[in-house]
Amino acid sequence: MEQTILDRANYWATNSVFDMATRSEIQDLITTKNDKELTERFYRDLEFGTGGLRGIIGAGRNRINIYNIRKATTALALYLREVHGSAPHLKVAISYDSRNYSREFSVAAGEIFSAHGIKALMTSELRPTPMLSFMVRHFQCVAGICVTASHNPAEYNGYKVYWNTGAQIIPPHDAAIISKYAELSRYEDITYVPVEKAKKDGLFEEIGAELDEAYFKKVSTLSRRKEGRANFKIVYTPLHGSGLYPVTEMLKRFGFENVLVVPEQSQPDGRFPTVKFPNPEEREALHLALVLAQKEQADLVMGTDPDTDRIGIMVREGDDYTFFNGNQIGCLLVDFFLSATRDAGLMPKNPLVIKTVVTTDLQADIAAEYGATCEETLTGFKWICGLIEEYESGRLKPHRKYVCGGEESYGFLADSFVRDKDAVSAACIAAEMVAYYKSQDMTCSQVLDQIFQKHGLYQESLFTMTMAGKSGAETIKKMMTALRSSPPVAIDGIPVAKLRDFETQKTMSLVANQFNDAEKLGFPKSDVLQFILVDGTKVSVRPSGTEPKIKFYISVKEPLAKGASLQELQSMKKNASGRLRRIEETFVAMAKT
């Protein structure tokens, strides 16, 4: 084992700045000569990424624990003081989800801010990410933290960092905070004020009903169509997360009285004992909800992840339940909300829809139908909400008013009073949508087919390869390097027309089997490659910024579906599914070479 790693481990095993349990945990690894585990815990600092922290809970530099929470929060506090100087009355919002140690980590963060003369406003109970975003804006805070690891497995926790706009941090703030985080090497130099003293000093306050009511009133303004409420039955699961109260309360305020909650998954539990992953993107996570829905003959199944920013849905169609992927949910919600907003006479001048570069282009086609501009951003809602801010602040002209938008990872946002994806409001709009279509004797699948007949068929899939630890990170890096140095000139027999490299900021056209620079990309740098084929099919490759994964986003396009019969459309869907499978196999083969 490297001496550097052993030295770092001994520091954690012997320094009195760490509690006895932490020291013993590391000393046991040293005594038993568990070199592999020591290497994983100490080969690097837990990375403070562009959105914050996320990692496995445990002792060590490369683990999420109260000491690294304090370290990261110190970096944020130092940067806030650099930006605002000695200005008094600075406030930071803090919320947390149901994960293990989430409340303890939230209190620890608040104690750090108090030591820097910044008041911490923390939710008195667990509250979702979108409510934290709203909280930052409502209480005019300079920043915010939501302690969560989103939909990761139970052994993870972390936190997301927000700026005064209510959106997650983007350049230049992220780089500045990361730099300060990297400079903090001695944990004994980190200072904090114990929470009880901070409360007495007026630098720590817990927030409850005032936040809830303000947020609920704003979400209520998103209701557009009232049809179909009677006898409409919903099964909802918060997957042991933070969604139970806000989602059920808002469904009630939207007029949905018949809402059943999956009893085994209703209460917050950071162990997530009933699911492998608390992720509504996975059909398996909704299994118990489906069982209850089948028993009760419910019309709609909905699930949210632990911090309630993603939503998964299954809709009763005939005697079965149809599971919709993130792109399909996004297209259905964008089409429904735009049409309902137009019909209600609420469509603003210069309406704006925003999606990410890995999200289906069908959203852009739908937006155009309603006279809305659709713009693209990098992957992640922080970029969507950053663009919203650019328009609403007047820095981007002409002025456009954001109406709705989303990303393929089951995220949707209507209006802009929240600046992150919001599964609370999305659940209410989805319920309203399905109920409305039911009142019109239509299924969501039929609505999607009509959209395809208008705009062309789009079929998408997301293929993910998980590669954990130090060796996994190195493998992912090698895969991206290989794809850049020797990019394929054809995929599934279809020639590549363009290659967009968001790292080098270049779009390259394929001419005579050679990629030549064509134009500069107008996006911030990001480790993403996007292959655009001559038929409009798109394949995007991207290492995850929050998990040890590399992701392949595949979108097959069939423009001939415009005006096609339903029989022809079904045949085209079958062909598109085959192409999706073959393209996945192509990239799996590339990854193994």
C-alpha positions in Angstrom: 0.0 0.0 0.0 1.2 3.5 -0.8 2.8 5.3 2.1 0.7 8.4 1.4 -2.5 6.4 1.9 -1.2 4.8 5.1 -0.2 8.3 6.5 -3.7 9.6 5.7 -5.3 6.6 7.4 -3.1 7.0 10.5 -4.1 10.7 10.7 -7.8 9.7 10.9 -7.1 6.8 13.3 -5.2 8.9 15.9 -6.2 12.6 15.7 -8.5 13.7 18.5 -10.5 15.9 16.1 -12.3 12.7 15.1 -14.7 10.9 17.5 -13.8 7.6 19.0 -16.0 5.6 16.6 -14.4 7.1 13.6 -10.9 6.5 14.9 -11.7 2.9 15.7 -13.3 2.3 12.3 -10.1 3.3 10.6 -7.8 1.6 13.1 -9.6 -1.7 12.5 -8.9 -1.4 8.8 -5.2 -0.7 9.5 -4.9 -3.5 12.0 -6.5 -6.1 9.7 -4.4 -4.8 6.8 -7.5 -4.2 4.6 -5.5 -2.4 2.0 -8.2 -2.4 -0.7 -10.7 -0.6 1.6 -8.1 1.8 2.9 -7.1 2.7 -0.6 -10.8 3.4 -1.6 -11.2 5.6 1.5 -8.0 7.5 1.2 -6.7 7.6 -2.4 -8.4 11.0 -2.8 -10.6 13.5 -1.1 -14.3 13.0 -1.5 -14.9 15.0 -4.6 -16.7 18.3 -4.3 -18.3 18.2 -7.7 -20.0 20.9 -9.7 -23.2 20.4 -7.7 -21.9 19.4 -4.3 -21.0 16.2 -2.5 -22.1 12.6 -2.9 -20.5 9.5 -1.6 -20.7 6.3 0.5 -21.3 6.9 4.2 -18.3 6.0 6.4 -15.1 7.3 7.9 -12.3 8.6 5.7 -11.4 11.3 3.2 -13.3 9.7 0.3 -16.4 9.0 2.3 -19.4 11.1 3.3 -19.3 11.9 7.0 -19.9 14.8 9.4 -16.2 15.9 9.0 -16.4 16.2 5.2 -19.8 17.9 5.5 -18.2 20.4 7.8 -15.2 20.8 5.4 -17.5 21.4 2.4 -19.7 23.8 4.3 -16.6 25.7 5.4 -15.6 26.1 1.8 -19.0 27.4 0.9 -19.1 29.8 3.9 -15.7 31.2 3.1 -16.7 31.8 -0.5 -20.0 33.5 0.6 -17.9 35.8 2.9 -15.6 36.5 -0.1 -18.6 37.5 -2.2 -20.5 39.4 0.4 -17.7 40.6 2.6 -18.7 41.5 6.2 -22.4 42.1 5.2 -24.7 41.4 8.2 -27.9 39.3 8.1 -26.8 36.8 5.5 -29.0 33.7 5.5 -28.6 30.2 4.1 -31.4 27.6 3.7 -31.0 24.0 4.6 -33.3 21.0 4.1 -32.8 17.2 4.2 -34.4 14.0 3.1 -34.8 10.6 4.8 -31.3 9.2 4.3 -29.2 8.0 7.2 -27.6 11.0 9.1 -29.4 13.6 6.9 -30.6 15.6 9.8 -27.3 15.3 11.7 -25.4 16.5 8.6 -27.9 19.4 8.2 -27.3 20.5 11.8 -23.6 20.2 11.3 -23.8 22.4 8.2 -25.8 25.0 10.1 -23.2 25.0 12.9 -20.5 25.9 10.4 -22.5 28.8 8.9 -23.1 30.1 12.4 -19.4 30.2 13.1 -19.0 32.5 10.0 -21.8 34.8 11.1 -24.3 33.5 8.6 -27.7 32.5 9.8 -28.9 29.0 9.0 -32.6 28.4 8.3 -33.2 24.7 8.5 -36.5 22.9 7.9 -37.9 21.5 11.1 -38.7 18.2 9.3 -37.5 16.5 6.2 -38.5 18.4 3.0 -37.8 17.8 -0.7 -35.2 19.3 -2.9 -37.7 21.5 -4.8 -38.9 23.0 -1.5 -35.3 23.9 -0.6 -35.0 25.6 -4.0 -38.2 27.5 -3.3 -37.0 28.3 0.3 -33.9 30.0 -0.9 -35.9 32.4 -3.0 -38.8 32.9 -0.5 -36.5 33.8 2.4 -34.0 35.7 0.3 -31.1 33.5 1.2 -27.7 33.8 -0.3 -27.3 30.1 -0.8 -28.9 26.7 0.1 -28.1 23.1 0.9 -30.2 20.0 0.6 -28.7 17.0 2.3 -29.5 14.1 0.0 -28.1 11.6 -2.3 -31.2 11.7 -4.5 -32.0 8.2 -5.9 -28.6 6.5 -5.0 -28.6 3.3 -2.9 -29.0 3.3 0.8 -25.3 3.4 1.6 -25.0 6.9 0.0 -25.6 10.4 1.2 -24.4 13.9 0.1 -25.6 17.4 -0.4 -26.6 19.7 -3.2 -25.5 23.3 -3.1 -27.8 26.1 -4.4 -27.1 29.8 -5.2 -29.3 32.8 -4.3 -31.3 32.2 -7.6 -32.6 28.9 -6.1 -30.8 26.9 -8.7 -27.8 24.6 -8.1 -24.4 26.3 -8.4 -22.9 26.8 -11.9 -19.7 28.6 -13.0 -18.0 30.6 -11.7 -19.3 29.8 -8.2 -18.8 26.0 -8.4 -15.1 26.3 -9.3 -14.5 28.9 -6.6 -16.0 26.7 -3.9 -14.2 23.6 -5.1 -10.9 25.5 -4.9 -11.5 26.5 -1.3 -12.6 22.9 -0.5 -9.3 21.6 -1.9 -7.3 24.0 0.2 -8.8 22.7 3.5 -6.4 19.9 4.5 -6.5 20.1 8.3 -9.8 19.2 9.9 -8.7 20.6 13.3 -8.8 24.1 11.6 -12.5 23.9 11.0 -14.6 25.8 13.5 -18.3 25.6 14.3 -20.8 26.8 16.9 -22.8 24.1 18.7 -26.5 24.3 17.6 -28.0 25.3 20.9 -25.6 28.2 21.3 -26.2 29.2 17.6 -29.9 29.3 18.3 -29.4 31.5 21.4 -27.2 33.8 19.3 -29.9 34.1 16.6 -27.8 32.3 14.0 -29.8 29.1 13.7 -33.6 28.8 13.2 -35.9 25.9 12.3 -38.6 26.7 9.7 -41.9 24.8 9.4 -45.5 25.8 8.4 -44.6 29.2 6.9 -42.5 27.5 4.2 -45.0 24.8 3.5 -48.0 27.1 3.0 -46.1 29.5 0.8 -44.9 26.7 -1.5 -48.3 24.9 -1.6 -50.0 28.1 -2.7 -47.6 28.6 -5.6 -48.0 24.9 -6.7 -51.8 25.3 -6.6 -51.5 28.0 -9.4 -50.4 25.2 -11.8 -53.7 23.5 -12.0 -55.2 23.9 -15.5 -57.9 21.3 -16.2 -60.5 20.1 -13.7 -62.1 17.3 -15.7 -62.1 13.7 -14.6 -61.5 14.1 -10.8 -64.6 12.0 -9.8 -63.9 8.4 -9.3 -60.3 8.8 -10.3 -58.1 6.7 -8.1 -54.3 7.1 -7.5 -51.7 4.9 -5.8 -48.7 6.8 -4.7 -45.4 5.8 -3.1 -42.7 8.1 -1.6 -40.3 5.1 -1.6 -39.5 5.8 2.1 -38.5 9.4 1.1 -39.5 13.0 1.8 -42.6 13.1 -0.6 -45.4 11.7 1.6 -46.7 15.0 3.1 -46.1 17.5 0.3 -47.3 15.2 -2.5 -50.4 13.9 -0.8 -51.3 17.4 0.5 -51.0 18.9 -3.0 -52.9 16.1 -4.7 -55.7 16.9 -2.2 -55.5 20.6 -3.0 -55.7 19.8 -6.7 -59.0 18.0 -6.0 -57.9 14.3 -5.9 -59.6 12.8 -2.9 -59.0 9.1 -3.7 -55.2 8.7 -3.1 -53.8 5.5 -1.6 -50.3 5.4 -0.3 -48.3 2.2 -0.3 -48.2 1.4 3.4 -44.9 -0.5 3.4 -43.1 2.5 1.8 -45.0 5.4 3.4 -42.6 6.3 6.2 -39.2 7.8 5.9 -36.5 5.1 6.2 -32.9 5.6 5.0 -32.4 1.9 4.7 -35.0 1.8 1.9 -35.8 -1.8 3.0 -38.4 -2.6 0.3 -36.5 -1.7 -2.8 -33.1 -2.4 -4.3 -32.8 1.2 -5.4 -35.2 4.0 -4.3 -35.4 5.2 -7.9 -38.8 5.6 -9.7 -36.9 5.4 -13.0 -36.8 1.7 -12.3 -40.0 -0.3 -12.9 -39.0 -2.6 -10.1 -39.1 0.2 -7.5 -42.9 0.6 -8.3 -43.7 -3.1 -7.8 -45.5 -2.7 -4.5 -47.4 0.3 -5.8 -48.4 -1.7 -8.8 -49.6 -4.6 -6.7 -51.8 -2.2 -4.7 -53.1 -0.5 -7.8 -54.1 -3.9 -9.4 -55.9 -4.8 -6.2 -57.7 -1.4 -6.0 -58.2 -1.0 -9.8 -56.4 2.4 -9.5 -56.1 4.6 -12.6 -52.6 5.9 -11.9 -49.5 4.8 -10.1 -46.9 7.4 -9.1 -43.6 7.2 -7.3 -41.0 9.7 -6.2 -37.4 9.4 -5.2 -36.1 10.2 -1.6 -35.6 13.9 -2.3 -38.8 14.1 -4.4 -37.4 15.7 -7.5 -38.0 12.7 -9.9 -41.3 11.1 -10.7 -42.1 7.7 -12.2 -45.6 6.8 -13.4 -47.6 3.8 -14.6 -51.1 4.3 -16.1 -53.9 1.8 -16.3 -54.7 1.2 -19.9 -57.4 -1.5 -20.3 -56.6 -4.4 -18.0 -52.9 -3.6 -17.8 -50.6 -0.8 -16.5 -48.2 0.9 -18.9 -44.8 2.1 -17.6 -43.6 5.3 -19.3 -39.9 6.2 -19.5 -38.5 9.6 -18.7 -38.6 11.0 -22.3 -42.2 9.8 -22.7 -43.3 11.3 -19.4 -41.6 14.6 -20.4 -43.2 14.8 -23.8 -46.7 14.0 -22.4 -46.3 16.6 -19.7 -44.9 19.3 -22.0 -47.7 18.7 -24.6 -50.4 18.6 -21.9 -49.2 21.7 -20.0 -48.7 23.8 -23.1 -52.1 22.9 -24.5 -53.8 23.4 -21.2 -52.0 26.7 -20.6 -53.0 27.9 -24.1 -56.6 26.9 -23.6 -56.8 28.6 -20.3 -55.6 31.9 -21.9 -52.4 31.8 -19.7 -49.8 31.4 -22.4 -47.2 34.2 -22.0 -45.7 36.2 -24.8 -42.6 34.5 -26.2 -43.1 31.2 -24.3 -40.0 29.1 -23.6 -39.4 25.4 -23.2 -36.0 24.1 -22.1 -34.6 20.6 -22.4 -31.2 19.0 -22.1 -29.0 17.9 -24.9 -29.6 14.2 -24.1 -33.3 14.6 -23.9 -35.5 13.7 -26.9 -35.8 16.3 -29.7 -39.5 15.5 -29.8 -39.9 18.1 -27.0 -38.7 20.8 -29.4 -41.2 19.7 -32.0 -44.0 19.8 -29.5 -42.9 23.3 -28.3 -43.0 24.6 -31.9 -46.6 23.4 -32.3 -47.6 25.8 -29.5 -45.5 28.7 -30.7 -42.9 28.2 -28.0 -39.1 28.4 -28.4 -37.3 25.3 -27.2 -33.7 25.7 -26.1 -31.1 23.2 -25.1 -28.7 23.0 -22.1 -26.1 20.6 -20.8 -27.4 17.7 -18.7 -28.8 18.6 -15.4 -31.5 20.9 -14.1 -29.0 23.4 -12.8 -28.3 24.3 -16.5 -32.0 24.5 -17.3 -32.6 26.8 -14.3 -29.5 28.8 -15.1 -30.9 29.6 -18.5 -34.3 30.5 -16.9 -32.4 33.0 -14.7 -30.6 34.4 -17.7 -33.9 35.3 -19.4 -35.8 36.4 -16.3 -32.9 38.7 -15.3 -32.9 40.3 -18.7 -29.3 39.3 -19.4 -30.5 37.3 -22.4 -32.7 39.0 -25.0 -35.2 39.0 -26.4 -37.1 38.2 -23.2 -38.7 34.8 -23.1 -41.0 33.5 -20.4 -40.3 29.9 -19.2 -43.4 27.8 -19.2 -42.2 24.2 -18.7 -39.4 21.7 -19.6 -37.5 18.7 -18.5 -34.9 16.1 -18.9 -34.9 12.4 -19.7 -34.1 11.4 -16.1 -37.7 11.7 -15.0 -37.5 15.4 -14.2 -40.0 18.1 -15.0 -40.6 21.7 -14.0 -43.6 24.0 -14.7 -43.2 27.7 -14.1 -40.1 29.2 -12.4 -40.9 29.8 -8.7 -38.8 26.6 -8.1 -35.4 26.3 -9.8 -35.0 22.6 -9.9 -36.9 19.6 -11.1 -40.0 19.3 -8.9 -41.8 15.9 -8.5 -44.4 17.5 -6.1 -45.8 19.7 -8.8 -45.1 17.2 -11.5 -47.2 14.6 -9.7 -50.1 17.0 -9.5 -49.9 17.9 -13.2 -49.5 14.2 -14.2 -52.6 13.3 -12.2 -54.5 16.1 -13.8 -53.3 15.0 -17.2 -54.2 11.3 -16.9 -57.6 12.2 -15.3 -58.3 14.6 -18.2 -57.4 12.1 -20.9 -59.5 9.5 -19.1 -62.5 11.9 -19.2 -61.9 12.2 -23.0 -61.8 8.4 -23.4 -58.1 8.5 -24.3 -55.1 6.7 -22.9 -51.6 8.3 -22.6 -50.3 5.7 -25.1 -52.9 6.9 -27.6 -51.9 10.5 -27.0 -48.3 9.6 -27.6 -49.2 7.9 -30.9 -51.0 11.1 -32.0 -47.9 13.1 -31.1 -45.8 10.7 -33.2 -48.2 11.0 -36.1 -47.8 14.8 -35.9 -44.1 15.1 -35.5 -42.5 11.7 -36.4 -41.6 8.7 -34.3 -39.0 9.0 -31.5 -37.9 6.0 -29.5 -35.3 6.3 -26.7 -33.4 4.2 -24.3 -30.8 4.7 -21.6 -28.1 2.2 -21.2 -25.8 2.4 -18.2 -22.6 0.7 -17.2 -21.7 0.8 -13.5 -17.9 0.9 -12.7 -17.3 1.5 -9.0 -14.1 2.6 -7.2 -10.8 3.9 -8.4 -10.4 1.2 -11.1 -13.9 2.0 -12.4 -13.2 5.7 -12.7 -10.0 4.9 -14.6 -11.9 2.5 -17.0 -14.6 5.2 -17.7 -11.9 7.7 -18.5 -10.2 5.3 -20.9 -13.5 4.6 -22.6 -14.1 8.3 -23.2 -10.5 8.8 -24.5 -10.9 5.9 -26.9 -14.2 7.2 -28.3 -12.5 10.6 -28.8 -9.4 9.2 -30.5 -11.2 6.7 -32.7 -14.8 7.7 -33.0 -17.1 5.3 -35.0 -17.9 6.6 -38.5 -21.1 4.5 -38.6 -23.5 3.1 -35.9 -25.8 0.2 -36.7 -24.9 0.6 -40.4 -26.0 4.3 -40.5 -23.3 6.8 -41.2 -22.5 9.5 -38.6 -23.2 12.9 -39.9 -21.8 15.0 -37.0 -19.9 14.5 -33.8 -20.4 17.0 -31.0 -17.7 17.0 -28.4 -18.7 19.2 -25.4 -15.3 18.8 -23.9 -13.4 20.4 -26.8 -16.4 22.6 -27.6 -16.4 21.4 -31.3 -18.9 20.1 -33.7 -17.2 17.9 -36.3 -18.7 16.8 -39.7 -17.8 13.4 -41.2 -16.4 13.8 -44.8 -14.7 10.8 -46.5 -14.5 8.9 -43.2 -12.7 11.8 -41.6 -14.1 14.1 -38.9 -13.4 17.8 -39.7 -14.1 20.8 -37.4 -17.3 22.4 -38.5 -18.4 24.9 -35.8 -17.9 25.8 -32.2 -20.4 24.6 -29.6 -22.0 27.3 -27.5 -22.1 25.3 -24.2 -19.9 25.2 -21.1 -17.3 22.4 -21.2 -18.6 19.0 -20.3 -17.4 15.4 -20.7 -20.0 14.5 -23.3 -19.8 13.0 -26.8 -22.8 13.1 -29.1 -23.1 11.2 -32.4 -25.7 12.5 -34.8 -26.5 10.0 -37.6 -27.7 11.0 -41.1 -31.2 9.9 -40.3 -31.5 12.0 -37.2 -30.8 9.3 -34.7 -28.7 10.5 -31.8 -26.3 8.7 -29.4 -24.9 10.6 -26.4 -22.2 9.2 -24.2 -21.6 10.8 -20.8 -19.9 9.8 -17.5 -22.3 10.5 -14.6 -21.4 13.4 -12.4 -22.8 11.9 -9.3 -22.5 8.1 -9.6 -19.8 5.6 -10.7 -21.4 5.1 -14.1 -21.1 5.8 -17.8 -24.3 6.5 -19.6 -25.4 5.9 -23.2 -28.5 7.9 -24.3 -29.9 6.6 -27.5 -32.7 8.3 -29.5 -33.9 6.7 -32.7 -35.9 8.9 -35.1 -38.3 7.8 -37.8 -39.7 10.9 -39.7 -41.9 8.8 -41.9 -44.2 8.3 -39.0 -45.7 11.7 -39.8 -49.2 11.0 -41.1 -48.7 7.2 -40.8 -51.6 4.9 -39.9 -51.7 3.3 -36.5 -50.8 -0.1 -38.0 -47.8 1.5 -39.8 -46.8 3.2 -36.6 -46.7 0.0 -34.7 -44.4 -1.6 -37.3 -42.1 1.4 -37.1 -42.0 1.1 -33.3 -41.0 -2.5 -33.6 -38.2 -1.6 -36.0 -37.0 1.3 -33.8 -36.9 -1.0 -30.8 -34.6 -3.4 -32.7 -32.4 -0.5 -33.6 -32.2 0.7 -30.0 -31.1 -2.9 -29.0 -28.5 -3.1 -31.7 -27.0 0.3 -30.9 -26.7 -0.7 -27.2 -24.9 -3.9 -28.2 -22.6 -1.9 -30.4 -21.4 0.3 -27.5 -21.2 -2.6 -25.1 -18.8 -4.3 -27.6 -16.8 -1.0 -27.9 -16.5 -0.8 -24.1 -15.1 -4.3 -23.9 -12.3 -3.7 -26.5 
